[in-house]
Amino acid sequence: MSPTMTTLSLLAMALLAAVLLSALVAVGAGLLARMDGASLPAAVLRAGVAFGASLTLLITLFTLSTSALTK
């Protein structure tokens, strides 16, 4: 079964929402690390780790919910 344009649009919007939410988490983690006294490279590293972890979690949740709703 071929995916419809609506399905692809919703998938793209979900991916965009996941990336934006992960970016927000990364900014917050970087700011909190910097306020805690971390150097700028350490704060950027913590922000990157937070971005990767939250994006992985959100994509996994979207995949799980999509597979649960389509069965």
Z-matrix of the N, CA and C atoms (Angstrom, degrees):
N
C 1 1.443
C 2 1.528 1 108.94
N 3 1.297 2 115.55 1 128.06
C 4 1.454 3 121.57 2 -178.35
C 5 1.530 4 110.16 3 -82.74
N 6 1.332 5 116.22 4 136.63
C 7 1.477 6 118.00 5 178.63
C 8 1.522 7 110.94 6 -69.13
N 9 1.304 8 115.79 7 142.58
C 10 1.463 9 120.46 8 179.51
C 11 1.522 10 110.25 9 -82.10
N 12 1.299 11 115.19 10 169.55
C 13 1.462 12 120.40 11 179.75
C 14 1.525 13 110.75 12 -65.77
N 15 1.329 14 117.05 13 -34.13
C 16 1.462 15 120.63 14 178.44
C 17 1.524 16 110.50 15 -65.29
N 18 1.317 17 116.63 16 -42.22
C 19 1.460 18 120.67 17 179.07
C 20 1.524 19 110.84 18 -62.80
N 21 1.324 20 116.19 19 -43.76
C 22 1.464 21 119.70 20 178.94
C 23 1.532 22 111.58 21 -65.77
N 24 1.318 23 117.05 22 -37.12
C 25 1.466 24 120.66 23 178.14
C 26 1.521 25 111.06 24 -65.29
N 27 1.324 26 116.45 25 -43.29
C 28 1.467 27 119.71 26 178.62
C 29 1.519 28 111.39 27 -65.66
N 30 1.322 29 116.58 28 -38.02
C 31 1.462 30 120.28 29 177.04
C 32 1.524 31 111.33 30 -64.12
N 33 1.322 32 116.83 31 -42.03
C 34 1.463 33 120.65 32 178.25
C 35 1.526 34 111.43 33 -65.13
N 36 1.333 35 116.46 34 -40.21
C 37 1.466 36 119.50 35 178.41
C 38 1.518 37 111.76 36 -67.29
N 39 1.329 38 117.34 37 -36.94
C 40 1.463 39 120.74 38 177.19
C 41 1.524 40 110.61 39 -66.05
N 42 1.328 41 116.70 40 -40.20
C 43 1.464 42 120.39 41 177.63
C 44 1.527 43 110.85 42 -65.19
N 45 1.316 44 117.20 43 -41.74
C 46 1.458 45 120.81 44 177.64
C 47 1.530 46 111.31 45 -63.77
N 48 1.318 47 116.68 46 -41.14
C 49 1.464 48 120.26 47 178.03
C 50 1.524 49 110.82 48 -63.92
N 51 1.326 50 117.18 49 -38.97
C 52 1.463 51 120.75 50 178.88
C 53 1.525 52 111.01 51 -65.21
N 54 1.320 53 116.97 52 -42.16
C 55 1.466 54 120.32 53 179.73
C 56 1.529 55 110.69 54 -66.40
N 57 1.326 56 117.10 55 -42.81
C 58 1.466 57 119.40 56 -179.73
C 59 1.526 58 112.01 57 -66.94
N 60 1.321 59 117.22 58 -40.20
C 61 1.457 60 119.82 59 177.73
C 62 1.527 61 110.94 60 -66.48
N 63 1.317 62 116.98 61 -37.75
C 64 1.459 63 120.59 62 177.30
C 65 1.526 64 111.46 63 -66.75
N 66 1.321 65 116.27 64 -37.25
C 67 1.464 66 119.55 65 176.36
C 68 1.522 67 110.92 66 -65.02
N 69 1.318 68 117.15 67 -38.63
C 70 1.462 69 120.82 68 177.01
C 71 1.527 70 111.19 69 -64.06
N 72 1.322 71 116.49 70 -41.51
C 73 1.465 72 120.95 71 176.97
C 74 1.527 73 109.95 72 -63.51
N 75 1.323 74 117.11 73 -40.49
C 76 1.465 75 120.94 74 -179.49
C 77 1.532 76 111.58 75 -65.07
N 78 1.316 77 116.35 76 -41.92
C 79 1.473 78 119.64 77 178.26
C 80 1.522 79 110.35 78 -63.13
N 81 1.318 80 116.12 79 -43.37
C 82 1.460 81 119.50 80 178.42
C 83 1.519 82 112.45 81 -63.10
N 84 1.327 83 116.93 82 -42.18
C 85 1.460 84 120.08 83 179.12
C 86 1.521 85 111.25 84 -65.93
N 87 1.323 86 116.36 85 -40.22
C 88 1.465 87 119.67 86 178.35
C 89 1.517 88 112.58 87 -65.17
N 90 1.316 89 116.32 88 -42.13
C 91 1.469 90 119.72 89 178.50
C 92 1.525 91 111.63 90 -66.14
N 93 1.323 92 116.57 91 -42.23
C 94 1.471 93 119.27 92 178.31
C 95 1.520 94 111.64 93 -64.83
N 96 1.322 95 116.99 94 -38.16
C 97 1.460 96 120.02 95 177.73
C 98 1.526 97 110.89 96 -66.05
N 99 1.327 98 116.03 97 -40.95
C 100 1.470 99 119.81 98 179.86
C 101 1.533 100 111.06 99 -66.80
N 102 1.352 101 116.21 100 -39.03
C 103 1.460 102 119.60 101 178.37
C 104 1.525 103 111.45 102 -68.17
N 105 1.332 104 116.11 103 -24.90
C 106 1.458 105 121.11 104 178.82
C 107 1.523 106 112.04 105 -78.52
N 108 1.320 107 117.56 106 -6.52
C 109 1.452 108 120.98 107 176.80
C 110 1.512 109 114.35 108 103.56
N 111 1.320 110 117.84 109 9.23
C 112 1.458 111 120.20 110 178.64
C 113 1.526 112 109.41 111 -73.40
N 114 1.328 113 115.46 112 151.37
C 115 1.459 114 119.11 113 176.34
C 116 1.527 115 109.18 114 -68.71
N 117 1.319 116 116.43 115 166.61
C 118 1.454 117 120.46 116 -178.29
C 119 1.532 118 112.40 117 -61.63
N 120 1.340 119 119.49 118 -44.95
C 121 1.468 120 117.98 119 177.14
C 122 1.525 121 113.60 120 -63.47
N 123 1.317 122 117.47 121 -35.72
C 124 1.466 123 120.25 122 178.00
C 125 1.529 124 110.94 123 -68.16
N 126 1.329 125 116.86 124 -37.71
C 127 1.462 126 120.49 125 178.64
C 128 1.529 127 110.78 126 -67.26
N 129 1.332 128 116.95 127 -39.46
C 130 1.460 129 120.75 128 177.76
C 131 1.528 130 110.28 129 -66.62
N 132 1.320 131 116.65 130 -38.16
C 133 1.464 132 120.55 131 177.43
C 134 1.531 133 110.94 132 -63.89
N 135 1.319 134 117.07 133 -43.31
C 136 1.463 135 120.29 134 178.05
C 137 1.527 136 111.16 135 -64.83
N 138 1.320 137 116.24 136 -37.04
C 139 1.470 138 119.76 137 177.43
C 140 1.528 139 110.46 138 -65.28
N 141 1.313 140 117.15 139 -40.47
C 142 1.455 141 120.65 140 178.29
C 143 1.513 142 112.63 141 -64.86
N 144 1.313 143 116.13 142 -40.53
C 145 1.462 144 120.15 143 177.42
C 146 1.523 145 110.30 144 -64.98
N 147 1.327 146 117.09 145 -41.88
C 148 1.462 147 120.76 146 178.84
C 149 1.528 148 111.03 147 -64.93
N 150 1.331 149 116.99 148 -39.30
C 151 1.462 150 120.54 149 178.00
C 152 1.525 151 110.72 150 -62.95
N 153 1.310 152 116.78 151 -48.28
C 154 1.459 153 120.56 152 -179.21
C 155 1.518 154 112.70 153 -63.05
N 156 1.319 155 115.96 154 -42.18
C 157 1.468 156 119.51 155 -178.63
C 158 1.521 157 111.54 156 -68.46
N 159 1.318 158 117.32 157 -43.84
C 160 1.463 159 118.86 158 -178.55
C 161 1.525 160 111.57 159 -70.87
N 162 1.330 161 117.92 160 -35.36
C 163 1.463 162 119.80 161 177.45
C 164 1.526 163 110.61 162 -66.72
N 165 1.318 164 116.70 163 -40.81
C 166 1.462 165 120.07 164 177.10
C 167 1.520 166 111.09 165 -61.81
N 168 1.313 167 116.56 166 -44.37
C 169 1.464 168 120.75 167 179.22
C 170 1.525 169 111.74 168 -63.18
N 171 1.322 170 117.13 169 -44.93
C 172 1.463 171 120.43 170 -178.37
C 173 1.526 172 111.96 171 -67.11
N 174 1.319 173 117.74 172 -41.40
C 175 1.459 174 120.57 173 178.36
C 176 1.528 175 110.05 174 -64.34
N 177 1.327 176 116.62 175 -39.45
C 178 1.461 177 119.92 176 177.59
C 179 1.527 178 111.00 177 -64.00
N 180 1.322 179 116.88 178 -42.47
C 181 1.467 180 119.92 179 178.46
C 182 1.529 181 111.77 180 -65.54
N 183 1.336 182 117.29 181 -39.91
C 184 1.458 183 120.21 182 178.09
C 185 1.526 184 110.66 183 -65.05
N 186 1.330 185 117.10 184 -40.08
C 187 1.459 186 120.57 185 179.02
C 188 1.519 187 110.58 186 -65.49
N 189 1.316 188 116.18 187 -43.35
C 190 1.462 189 120.22 188 179.42
C 191 1.521 190 111.57 189 -63.63
N 192 1.313 191 116.87 190 -44.72
C 193 1.462 192 119.82 191 -179.51
C 194 1.516 193 111.39 192 -68.66
N 195 1.318 194 118.10 193 -35.99
C 196 1.456 195 120.76 194 178.15
C 197 1.525 196 111.34 195 -66.06
N 198 1.320 197 115.55 196 -43.85
C 199 1.466 198 118.32 197 179.84
C 200 1.528 199 111.46 198 -68.91
N 201 1.319 200 117.97 199 -31.48
C 202 1.463 201 120.82 200 178.46
C 203 1.530 202 110.75 201 -72.53
N 204 1.322 203 117.40 202 -34.42
C 205 1.459 204 119.92 203 -177.85
C 206 1.526 205 112.80 204 -79.79
N 207 1.321 206 117.70 205 -23.88
C 208 1.455 207 119.54 206 -177.50
C 209 1.522 208 113.20 207 -88.60
N 210 1.303 209 118.21 208 -10.40
C 211 1.477 210 120.44 209 179.71
C 212 1.494 211 112.03 210 -90.13
